[in-house]
Amino acid sequence: MAESIDEIRVPLISNEESLNPTNPESSSSSKPQTGGTNEDEEPENSPVKQVALTVPTTDDPSLPVLTFRMWVLGSLSCVLLSFLNQFFWYRTEPLTITAISAQIAVVPLGQLMAAKITERVFFKGSYWEFTLNPGPFNVKEHVLITIFANSGAGSVYAIHIVTIVKVFYKRHITFFVSFIVVITTQVLGFGWAGIFRRYLVEPAAMWWPANLVQVSLFRALHEEEKRPKGGVTRIQFFLIAFMCSFAYYVFPGYLFEMLTSLSWICWLFPNSVLAQQLGSGLYGLGIGAVGLDWSTISSYLGSPLASPWFATANVAAGFVFVMYVLTPICYWLNVYKAKTFPIFSDELFKSNGQEYNITTIIDSNFHLDVAAYDREGPLYLSTFFAVTYGVGFATLTATVVHVALFHGREIWEQSRASFKETKMDIHTKLMRKYKQVPEWWFVCVLLANIAVTIFACEYYNEQLQLPWWGVLLACGIAIVFTLPIGIITAITNQTPGLNIITEYIIGYIYPGYPVANVCFKVYGYISMTQAVTFLQDFKLGHYMKIPPRTMFMAQVVGTIIACVVYLGTAWWLLETIPDICESTSSVWTCPSDRVFYDASVIWGLIGPRRIFGDEGMYEAVNWFFLGGAIAPILVWLASKAFPEQEWIRLINMPVLVGATAMMPPATAVNYTTWIIAGFLSGFVVYRYRPDLWQRYNYVLSGALDAGLAFMGVLIYFSLGLENVSLDWWGNDIDGCPLASCPTAKGVIIKDCPVFS
């Protein structure tokens, strides 16, 4: 163990090239905005090379932030992104409109408002003095607009509860109760965020890789840059990449949809179930399958260009182990009658391979009918679905042990440092000139949300089923895991989830109540995830030198706006589309909600004891808890035994073990193409052409996101609304119809074309 925190930070978080502090040439490459330090001061920069190459080290406190155009464009961005993301969420191929799109679109609007709106000063000389146009559109108000957009760019997880209750269970839930659940789960995370700011925002080691994409784009859009000889500026490169992405997406998005998953092994063996199970990128193991579509690459794991190579390598190793070692072994050894079911499926089955009819085991009180369940028989899962739950168990214990071993001393030192003056990096020094957000603000938000949540669960218990003590227990789980999961996210750009452990705990304590289970999961899991999201936004403001109190205000207002629009849009769709989330629908099949519903059945209605406990088929899966705890210990011991081998410390077991956490609904082709793109960016270009990586990597990521989003919206509103489609073999996505078939003899499955 190193002698001080500053000595251990960089090796813990960086690529091999990042193990050395940046040199003066690297520091000078970060062009300042306006203002700065005195020329005779010793130059400072972040110890993390990626940050040093991307984030400016100067600040201009005189720039206006809370402007009229910020409020208008920020609110508009939040509303539009919230509406569009929820609108596309229920579709068979969900389309996520990222904040990058709004970040780009508001620039000409902001400049237009700066040029045309009156510069008159109202109530001049009084306390209420203000102007609608304080001058040129600047980067700080642009950052705040993007914070609003970020609120609308992420999904509102609690909408799943509304969807499964209204559509899958066909039970009653009011709009008011739905709104309470949505708003409290989204805002509750502010409390945890406030508690852990000193650990996850101020330290340079917590560098939040995803923020560098937006920082790079801000600089490209606002800084004047001299065009290099024989090259292009960052803004020119962005425009070229944006137009290419925009034009190209018409092929995978409409004309040639097979580009989403080119599963060529299926084409070679059109009549082989085994070959298609191996080769299908959407319904099988995805061997050799590739997706020439940015939405395939970035839809579930985020942009691979924003992932540091060591994190990408950990994801790749975990994916290969689960998908190509563990799953095939379990399947072909027929573990838990695996051959009776498809190798890759999120459906729930009976022992004979038929789909389980869940409605037959629910009584009139929305509770498990034990006698009916005994008659119908035990519930079975596909091989991969069962394995993913085991991996989820392992990820939980791996996260706790890894953080304790590799970051325990750092957390302790940071705790001590919070009570005394300590060494700060350049960005923290610059931010100290602004008023910080008082702790009691966060405490008030936290206590108010807990009180409202307990009231809703007690007063509307018939709809929510969750008792008051369940709310407190969920909050306890969230606060315990926010710090370790925040650390993992801040250094790897991957976020291990708490959804499985929250389901497991409440399922054992309070079985038979599906809505109580999902409410507990949302309060325990999403409040933690929201805290991580707020902390990431705080770090973006930290990098761009936004006053913390202004950031807090923007996050609260943006979150409230997003909640209203998300719920309103979802309610409208659920009430107006007749066959939404049904298998008969050609477009509105709700893949993520289907997985959420399956989880509510497994963990809530039936309960973990009847599936993973002493009364269930899958009791042995609990050994994954032990395996996850042991894995980081082995890495830690290896790092102690071979301290000269620095690559050992880059093995991040929570990320490696939890690599497949997004599967399902993510599929093999999402992972394989993401890993390939991450390798090319984070290893090949970063190592062999660092000059190109520094100038263009994050700009390219933003351009690809924006081009996809704008063309996706254009295609839908010009062709999708009128159901104008092309029916030809190029639009047969994946082209592996036999991949959903079992291999056990005599088993008939509805979705398998061999038996249809």
PyMOL commands that set and color helices and strands:
alter all, ss='L'
color gray80, all
select helices_A, chain A and resi 5-13+16-19+24-28+49-54+68-89+99-116+139-153+159-168+175-187+189-200+211-222+234-248+250-255+257-260+264-268+273-279+294-298+304-306+309-332+335-340+358-361+370-376+383-417+426-431+439-459+461-464+468-492+499-509+514-544+548-576+591-606+608-610+619-641+646-650+653-657+668-688+690-720+729-731+737-740
alter helices_A, ss='H'
color red, helices_A
select strands_A, chain A and resi 121-122+130-131+348-349+380-381
alter strands_A, ss='S'
color yellow, strands_A
deselect
rebuild
show_as cartoon
